[in-house]
Amino acid sequence: MPLLSWPPGAMKELLRYVPTLLNDVVDWRVMTREVSALSKRWMTGEGADEARAALAHLLPTQLRYTRKPQMPELNDQQRSLLGEVILELYFTQVLSSGPLFLDLRLSHFGREHDQWTWLPGNLWGEYSPGFARGLREVYRGFYEHSPLQLRHGLTELGLINSAWPESEKEELEKLFRASFGGEANVPMKFELEAFQHSFQNVFKFLMERKVQLGPDFVLLGLNLITLYLALEELGQSWSVPQHYQTALKRLSARS
């Protein structure tokens, strides 16, 4: 079943950015079930209030909820600052357990009384515990320069098969590092086309080895795509590890 033939218009518009090979590494029945659930939430608001309440105490200090975002014209410094807030929000959701809001496009953000504001919308999901744990390990392995932790995380996500030869494990790691923008310590400019191309390479590698991915990758894909759409529109470069560390330290201080 073609992925884009049946969701409602708003969801279809967002799904068109998903790399097409995701259809070949996620079983279409799994994809159909996950997109149907997300579409229902988007249209009805089911569970969104509870998800917003669960996340409220974890928001970056510069951000608060709003019912109607109002975005004035931003200068370059403000565009950079908003990007920092969005990156910290992304990592906050990844590093904490519980529901996460997937749509980080700029239309959901605003600025009022010198405060950044956010309307999360209704598009939310929740990673399975094993996937969330693996994803946290992948980010920690990458940004904290721990190859063993990175590999363990990729294995827990189902992206590396322990039976593969070492050369194939290293190749997958290389492809995944490229999808993160290459070097962790280099300021990164976000370009959706480059992101799509890098993940097409990952999915092609997995498809050739008949790896099947679970529904969590639909959530991750949508979350990353909307992150890239927002940051590409802002047009600045960011030191991503810095904002990963900011989110990690703030969450650690709360625990």
C-alpha atoms as one frame of an Amber mdcrd trajectory, in Angstrom:
protein
   0.000   0.000   0.000   1.521   3.368  -0.975   2.155   5.381   2.176   0.747
   8.660   0.832  -2.511   7.347  -0.656  -4.731   7.401   2.412  -3.848   9.705
   5.383  -5.771  12.988   5.866  -4.419  16.055   4.097  -2.442  17.602   6.983
  -0.689  14.326   7.769  -0.098  13.588   4.090   1.648  16.954   3.703   4.060
  16.051   6.504   4.628  12.450   5.375   5.778  13.539   1.951   9.107  14.484
   3.531   9.706  10.945   4.855  12.453   9.129   2.889  10.658   6.696   0.577
  12.797   3.709   1.535  11.292   3.792   5.035   8.362   1.977   3.404  10.687
  -0.916   2.582  12.188  -1.352   6.052   8.975  -0.911   8.086   6.261  -3.489
   7.378   3.343  -1.715   5.653   0.850  -3.132   8.169   2.904  -1.630  10.996
   3.216   1.645   9.081  -0.530   1.733   8.405  -1.403   1.115  12.052   1.019
   3.757  13.342   0.064   6.465  10.856  -3.646   5.755  11.484  -3.156   6.242
  15.230  -1.202   9.461  14.699  -3.769  10.782  12.232  -6.602  10.094  14.676
  -4.778  11.959  17.435  -4.025  14.854  15.094  -7.690  15.202  14.083  -9.348
  14.555  17.449  -6.782  15.759  19.995  -7.012  12.413  21.763  -4.555  12.293
  24.678  -2.896  15.603  23.773  -3.872  17.444  26.972  -2.477  14.642  29.120
   0.731  14.565  27.052   1.180  18.340  27.401   0.680  18.091  31.167   3.254
  15.291  31.428   5.865  17.362  29.592   5.125  20.761  31.149   7.629  20.554
  34.029  10.429  19.468  31.660  10.292  22.384  29.212  13.448  24.453  28.625
  13.472  27.444  30.963  13.149  29.884  28.025   9.939  28.241  26.770   6.312
  28.189  27.886   3.089  26.871  26.435   0.712  29.127  24.530  -2.695  28.679
  22.913  -1.902  30.911  19.935   1.713  31.449  18.810   2.565  34.968  17.649
   5.906  35.297  15.899   7.311  38.777  15.232  10.001  39.407  12.653  13.232
  37.931  14.019  16.782  39.172  13.567  19.662  36.740  13.110  20.474  36.623
  16.812  16.866  35.822  17.708  16.719  33.174  14.992  19.804  31.567  16.480
  18.331  31.710  19.990  15.058  30.149  18.857  17.004  27.349  17.198  18.814
  26.713  20.484  15.476  26.440  22.300  14.085  24.029  19.690  17.202  21.845
  19.849  17.053  21.747  23.650  13.361  20.852  23.430  14.109  18.043  20.973
  16.771  16.554  23.240  14.608  17.058  26.327  11.939  14.859  24.784  14.463
  12.232  23.663  16.280  12.065  27.002  13.174  11.950  29.193  10.664   9.123
  29.323   7.029   9.683  28.466   5.060  11.230  25.613   6.743  13.466  23.052
   5.344  15.950  20.575   6.535  15.242  17.064   5.811  18.468  15.185   8.551
  21.031  15.841   7.855  23.241  12.818   8.114  26.996  13.341   4.347  27.524
  13.016   4.046  26.067  16.536   6.401  28.625  18.114   6.110  32.307  18.948
   7.565  35.108  21.037   5.596  37.132  23.585   6.929  39.502  26.272  10.540
  38.424  25.674   9.615  34.757  26.147   9.573  31.970  23.570   6.209  30.224
  23.381   5.106  26.866  22.013   1.821  25.303  20.953   2.627  21.567  20.813
  -0.432  20.644  18.738  -1.991  17.192  18.744   0.677  15.136  16.976   2.224
  13.142  19.800   3.511   9.642  20.433   5.559   7.625  22.888   8.574   5.435
  22.200   8.625   1.879  23.490  10.935   1.574  26.542  13.637  -0.394  24.700
  13.669   1.999  21.759  13.844   5.060  24.025  16.745   3.510  25.930  18.584
   2.621  22.719  18.065   6.098  21.247  19.449   7.745  24.387  22.499   5.480
  24.172  23.031   6.376  20.522  23.033  10.107  21.283  25.264   9.691  24.310
  27.654   7.510  22.353  27.854  10.073  19.556  28.021  13.301  21.530  30.112
  11.899  24.395  32.538  10.134  22.026  31.844   6.597  23.237  31.970   4.164
  20.274  30.967   1.214  22.468  27.877   3.012  23.737  26.972   4.100  20.208
  27.164   0.518  18.960  25.192  -0.813  21.904  22.480   1.762  21.239  22.309
   0.937  17.530  22.048  -2.754  18.409  19.219  -2.103  20.871  17.392  -0.088
  18.204  17.582  -3.113  15.904  19.845  -1.333  13.422  22.838  -3.626  13.989
  22.607  -7.409  14.030  25.140  -8.966  16.403  25.673 -11.769  13.852  26.957
  -9.370  11.179  30.668  -9.309  10.393  32.590  -6.432  11.942  32.929  -4.654
   8.594  29.137  -4.385   8.214  28.694  -3.096  11.767  31.311  -0.423  11.103
  29.655   0.519   7.814  26.278   1.029   9.500  27.908   3.136  12.213  29.568
   5.264   9.553  26.255   5.797   7.752  24.521   6.701  10.989  27.230   9.174
  11.966  26.778  10.831   8.567  23.043  11.152   9.255  23.936  13.056  12.441
  25.901  15.578  10.423  29.327  13.952  10.514  31.538  15.449  13.216  29.936
  16.093  16.608  32.170  19.094  17.408  31.521  21.073  14.200  28.698  23.698
  14.145  25.904  22.287  12.048  23.625  23.915   9.498  20.441  21.897   9.052
  19.402  21.008   5.502  16.466  18.664   5.032  17.625  17.380   1.661  20.972
  16.270   3.082  19.190  14.584   5.998  16.840  12.731   3.653  19.750  11.566
   1.506  21.746  10.291   4.482  18.817   8.329   5.868  18.031   6.922   2.435
  21.538   5.432   2.578  20.840   3.942   6.021  17.530   2.458   4.878  19.078
   1.064   1.696  21.783  -0.651   3.756  19.130  -2.164   6.043  16.848  -3.189
   3.179  19.684  -5.059   1.465  20.128  -7.047   4.684  16.373  -7.631   5.060
  16.211  -5.731   8.357  12.663  -4.850   9.444  12.173  -1.817  11.687   9.422
  -1.214  14.213   6.838   1.583  14.464   9.072   3.718  16.710  11.011   4.721
  13.598   7.894   6.408  12.202   7.788   8.643  15.294  11.518   9.340  15.158
  11.377  10.093  11.437   8.551  12.620  11.799  10.213  14.262  14.795  13.545
  14.646  13.001  11.933  15.898   9.786  10.036  18.652  11.586  13.192  19.564
  13.517  15.084  19.930  10.246  12.251  21.922   8.647  12.317  24.400  11.548
  16.083  24.792  11.745  16.541  24.997   7.983  13.994  27.819   7.881  15.851
  29.650  10.655  18.982  29.397   8.518  21.672  29.520  11.218  24.354  27.062
  12.415  24.367  25.509  15.872  26.771  23.639  18.118  24.431  20.681  18.598
  26.406  18.895  21.368  26.131  22.016  23.519  22.339  21.887  23.443  22.328
  18.141  23.988  24.458  18.702  27.108  22.220  21.554  28.283  19.153  19.310
  28.121  20.985  16.407  29.760  22.281  18.514  32.679  18.911  20.174  33.272
  17.093  16.830  33.348  19.781  15.292  35.572  19.382  18.160  38.040  15.651
  17.426  38.268  16.083  13.712  38.994
